[in-house]
Amino acid sequence: MREKRYSKEIEELVIARIESQLPNELKLFVGNGQSFSKAQMIEHIKEGGVIGTSLVDSQMSFLKAVASGAFISAINTVQ
């Protein structure tokens, strides 16, 4: 996975979403069996490494899908 930095504003947006929408007891489990707490996710984003970048990538993809209407279209096609 590539390592890139998002702008500080984008990183702050994603951190704010995580802080406001995820319960403290939530853990994110990834494919290699590793898990991350809410605090660890935020720390990875602040550090700007591969894991933090992946977290921001996924949040930005979701926000773009919501903004474009693709998210609602996908939900409406589920039977």
C-alpha positions in Angstrom: 0.0 0.0 0.0 1.2 3.4 -0.8 2.0 5.9 1.9 0.7 9.4 1.3 -0.3 12.2 3.5 -3.7 13.9 3.3 -4.1 17.5 4.2 -4.3 18.3 7.9 -8.0 19.3 7.3 -8.9 16.0 5.8 -7.1 14.1 8.6 -9.0 16.2 11.2 -12.3 15.5 9.5 -11.7 11.8 9.6 -10.6 12.0 13.3 -13.7 14.0 14.1 -15.9 11.4 12.4 -14.2 8.6 14.4 -14.4 10.5 17.7 -18.1 11.4 17.2 -19.5 8.2 15.6 -17.6 5.2 17.0 -18.2 3.9 20.5 -15.1 3.7 22.7 -15.4 0.0 23.0 -15.4 -0.6 19.2 -12.4 -2.4 17.7 -11.6 -2.5 14.0 -10.4 -5.9 12.9 -8.3 -6.1 9.7 -7.5 -9.1 7.5 -4.3 -10.1 9.2 -6.0 -10.6 12.5 -4.8 -7.3 14.0 -7.3 -5.1 15.8 -7.3 -1.4 16.5 -9.1 0.5 19.2 -10.7 3.9 18.5 -7.7 5.6 20.2 -5.2 3.5 18.1 -7.0 4.4 14.9 -6.8 8.1 15.7 -3.1 7.8 16.6 -2.3 6.0 13.3 -4.0 8.8 11.4 -2.0 11.4 13.2 1.2 9.5 12.5 0.4 9.4 8.8 1.7 5.9 8.2 0.3 3.2 6.0 -2.4 2.2 8.4 -3.5 5.8 9.1 -3.6 6.5 5.4 -5.7 3.4 4.8 -8.2 4.5 7.4 -8.4 8.0 5.8 -8.8 6.4 2.3 -11.7 4.3 3.5 -13.5 7.2 5.2 -12.9 9.4 2.1 -14.3 6.7 -0.2 -17.4 6.5 2.0 -17.9 10.3 2.1 -17.5 10.5 -1.7 -20.1 7.7 -2.2 -22.5 9.5 0.1 -21.9 12.9 -1.7 -22.3 11.4 -5.2 -25.5 9.4 -4.3 -23.8 6.1 -5.0 -24.2 5.0 -1.4 -28.0 5.6 -1.5 -28.3 3.9 -4.9 -26.5 0.9 -3.5 -28.7 0.7 -0.5 -31.8 1.1 -2.6 -30.8 -1.9 -4.8 -30.6 -4.3 -1.8 -33.6 -6.5 -1.7 
